[in-house]
Amino acid sequence: MELVVATSNYHKLQELRKILPESFKIVGLSDIGFTGEIPETGNTFEENAFQKARYLFQNLNHQGLADDSGLEVTALGNRPGVFSARYAGEGCTASDNVKIAF
């Protein structure tokens, strides 16, 4: 059974392949020919995961799995939260995100 995961994160796909039974063929967005960005405009991880799963179904005609994750640091008022990947702004690197936090 093929399971499409709404991600382009190679490491996330590898983790899922290790966790799920071998009867699942885990594929990512690039495996189905999608190279764009799925909007993540929710205020919670749950909203973003739902938005990605809905996009996968409505726009790419695939049922599958979606998640959202990030860091919530108590000392930073639970930031960056859903903005973890973009904490330092669009086009930033992981290193940029760390620098702006401290």
Phi and psi restraints in degrees (value plus and minus 20) as a CYANA .aco file:
   2 GLU   PHI    -109.2   -69.2
   2 GLU   PSI     112.6   152.6
   3 LEU   PHI    -141.3  -101.3
   3 LEU   PSI      94.5   134.5
   4 VAL   PHI    -107.1   -67.1
   4 VAL   PSI     107.5   147.5
   5 VAL   PHI    -128.8   -88.8
   5 VAL   PSI     108.9   148.9
   6 ALA   PHI     -96.5   -56.5
   6 ALA   PSI      49.4    89.4
   7 THR   PHI    -173.2  -133.2
   7 THR   PSI     136.5   176.5
   8 SER   PHI    -133.2   -93.2
   8 SER   PSI     -12.8    27.2
   9 ASN   PHI    -101.2   -61.2
   9 ASN   PSI      87.2   127.2
  10 TYR   PHI     -78.5   -38.5
  10 TYR   PSI     -61.7   -21.7
  11 HIS   PHI     -86.6   -46.6
  11 HIS   PSI     -57.3   -17.3
  12 LYS   PHI     -83.7   -43.7
  12 LYS   PSI     -61.4   -21.4
  13 LEU   PHI     -83.7   -43.7
  13 LEU   PSI     -61.6   -21.6
  14 GLN   PHI     -82.8   -42.8
  14 GLN   PSI     -61.9   -21.9
  15 GLU   PHI     -81.4   -41.4
  15 GLU   PSI     -64.5   -24.5
  16 LEU   PHI     -84.7   -44.7
  16 LEU   PSI     -56.8   -16.8
  17 ARG   PHI     -83.6   -43.6
  17 ARG   PSI     -52.8   -12.8
  18 LYS   PHI     -94.5   -54.5
  18 LYS   PSI     -54.6   -14.6
  19 ILE   PHI    -101.7   -61.7
  19 ILE   PSI     -64.0   -24.0
  20 LEU   PHI    -103.7   -63.7
  20 LEU   PSI     134.1   174.1
  21 PRO   PHI     -78.2   -38.2
  21 PRO   PSI     132.8   172.8
  22 GLU   PHI     -84.8   -44.8
  22 GLU   PSI     -33.7     6.3
  23 SER   PHI     -88.5   -48.5
  23 SER   PSI     -35.4     4.6
  24 PHE   PHI    -113.9   -73.9
  24 PHE   PSI     108.4   148.4
  25 LYS   PHI    -116.2   -76.2
  25 LYS   PSI      88.1   128.1
  26 ILE   PHI    -107.4   -67.4
  26 ILE   PSI     101.7   141.7
  27 VAL   PHI    -147.4  -107.4
  27 VAL   PSI     130.3   170.3
  28 GLY   PHI    -124.9   -84.9
  28 GLY   PSI    -195.9  -155.9
  29 LEU   PHI     -79.8   -39.8
  29 LEU   PSI     -62.0   -22.0
  30 SER   PHI     -86.2   -46.2
  30 SER   PSI     -48.3    -8.3
  31 ASP   PHI     -88.6   -48.6
  31 ASP   PSI     -42.2    -2.2
  32 ILE   PHI    -122.5   -82.5
  32 ILE   PSI      -8.8    31.2
  33 GLY   PHI      66.3   106.3
  33 GLY   PSI      -8.8    31.2
  34 PHE   PHI    -116.1   -76.1
  34 PHE   PSI     103.4   143.4
  35 THR   PHI    -140.6  -100.6
  35 THR   PSI     -15.8    24.2
  36 GLY   PHI    -103.2   -63.2
  36 GLY   PSI    -184.9  -144.9
  37 GLU   PHI    -133.4   -93.4
  37 GLU   PSI     116.1   156.1
  38 ILE   PHI    -112.1   -72.1
  38 ILE   PSI     107.8   147.8
  39 PRO   PHI     -79.4   -39.4
  39 PRO   PSI     119.2   159.2
  40 GLU   PHI    -149.4  -109.4
  40 GLU   PSI      69.2   109.2
  41 THR   PHI    -134.0   -94.0
  41 THR   PSI     -11.2    28.8
  42 GLY   PHI     -93.1   -53.1
  42 GLY   PSI     145.7   185.7
  43 ASN   PHI    -117.5   -77.5
  43 ASN   PSI     -24.9    15.1
  44 THR   PHI    -154.3  -114.3
  44 THR   PSI     142.8   182.8
  45 PHE   PHI     -81.9   -41.9
  45 PHE   PSI     -59.7   -19.7
  46 GLU   PHI     -82.0   -42.0
  46 GLU   PSI     -65.5   -25.5
  47 GLU   PHI     -80.5   -40.5
  47 GLU   PSI     -63.1   -23.1
  48 ASN   PHI     -85.7   -45.7
  48 ASN   PSI     -61.0   -21.0
  49 ALA   PHI     -82.9   -42.9
  49 ALA   PSI     -64.1   -24.1
  50 PHE   PHI     -82.9   -42.9
  50 PHE   PSI     -62.2   -22.2
  51 GLN   PHI     -81.0   -41.0
  51 GLN   PSI     -62.0   -22.0
  52 LYS   PHI     -87.8   -47.8
  52 LYS   PSI     -61.5   -21.5
  53 ALA   PHI     -84.2   -44.2
  53 ALA   PSI     -61.9   -21.9
  54 ARG   PHI     -83.7   -43.7
  54 ARG   PSI     -62.9   -22.9
  55 TYR   PHI     -80.8   -40.8
  55 TYR   PSI     -63.7   -23.7
  56 LEU   PHI     -77.0   -37.0
  56 LEU   PSI     -62.9   -22.9
  57 PHE   PHI     -96.6   -56.6
  57 PHE   PSI     -69.8   -29.8
  58 GLN   PHI     -94.8   -54.8
  58 GLN   PSI     -56.4   -16.4
  59 ASN   PHI    -121.8   -81.8
  59 ASN   PSI     -47.0    -7.0
  60 LEU   PHI    -134.1   -94.1
  60 LEU   PSI     -20.6    19.4
  61 ASN   PHI      39.7    79.7
  61 ASN   PSI      18.9    58.9
  62 HIS   PHI    -151.9  -111.9
  62 HIS   PSI     116.9   156.9
  63 GLN   PHI    -109.0   -69.0
  63 GLN   PSI     126.9   166.9
  64 GLY   PHI    -194.7  -154.7
  64 GLY   PSI    -169.4  -129.4
  65 LEU   PHI    -147.0  -107.0
  65 LEU   PSI     120.7   160.7
  66 ALA   PHI    -161.6  -121.6
  66 ALA   PSI     131.4   171.4
  67 ASP   PHI    -165.4  -125.4
  67 ASP   PSI     151.9   191.9
  68 ASP   PHI    -166.2  -126.2
  68 ASP   PSI     123.9   163.9
  69 SER   PHI    -170.4  -130.4
  69 SER   PSI     146.8   186.8
  70 GLY   PHI     159.4   199.4
  70 GLY   PSI    -193.1  -153.1
  71 LEU   PHI    -124.3   -84.3
  71 LEU   PSI     117.6   157.6
  72 GLU   PHI    -142.7  -102.7
  72 GLU   PSI      87.1   127.1
  73 VAL   PHI    -121.2   -81.2
  73 VAL   PSI      98.4   138.4
  74 THR   PHI     -75.2   -35.2
  74 THR   PSI     -64.4   -24.4
  75 ALA   PHI     -85.8   -45.8
  75 ALA   PSI     -36.4     3.6
  76 LEU   PHI    -126.0   -86.0
  76 LEU   PSI       2.5    42.5
  77 GLY   PHI      45.8    85.8
  77 GLY   PSI      16.8    56.8
  78 ASN   PHI      45.2    85.2
  78 ASN   PSI      -3.4    36.6
  79 ARG   PHI    -104.6   -64.6
  79 ARG   PSI     141.3   181.3
  80 PRO   PHI    -101.8   -61.8
  80 PRO   PSI     -33.5     6.5
  81 GLY   PHI      38.1    78.1
  81 GLY   PSI    -151.2  -111.2
  82 VAL   PHI     -86.0   -46.0
  82 VAL   PSI     -30.9     9.1
  83 PHE   PHI    -118.3   -78.3
  83 PHE   PSI      -6.0    34.0
  84 SER   PHI     -70.4   -30.4
  84 SER   PSI     -67.7   -27.7
  85 ALA   PHI     -90.9   -50.9
  85 ALA   PSI     -43.1    -3.1
  86 ARG   PHI    -139.1   -99.1
  86 ARG   PSI       1.8    41.8
  87 TYR   PHI     -77.4   -37.4
  87 TYR   PSI     -57.6   -17.6
  88 ALA   PHI    -111.4   -71.4
  88 ALA   PSI     -17.5    22.5
  89 GLY   PHI      95.3   135.3
  89 GLY   PSI     148.1   188.1
  90 GLU   PHI     -82.0   -42.0
  90 GLU   PSI     121.6   161.6
  91 GLY   PHI      56.1    96.1
  91 GLY   PSI     -10.8    29.2
  92 CYS   PHI    -101.0   -61.0
  92 CYS   PSI     147.1   187.1
  93 THR   PHI    -124.8   -84.8
  93 THR   PSI     149.4   189.4
  94 ALA   PHI     -79.5   -39.5
  94 ALA   PSI     -57.9   -17.9
  95 SER   PHI     -83.0   -43.0
  95 SER   PSI     -60.4   -20.4
  96 ASP   PHI     -80.9   -40.9
  96 ASP   PSI     -60.7   -20.7
  97 ASN   PHI     -81.5   -41.5
  97 ASN   PSI     -59.7   -19.7
  98 VAL   PHI     -88.4   -48.4
  98 VAL   PSI     -63.2   -23.2
  99 LYS   PHI     -80.7   -40.7
  99 LYS   PSI     -62.8   -22.8
 100 ILE   PHI     -91.3   -51.3
 100 ILE   PSI     -47.9    -7.9
 101 ALA   PHI     -89.7   -49.7
 101 ALA   PSI     -49.3    -9.3
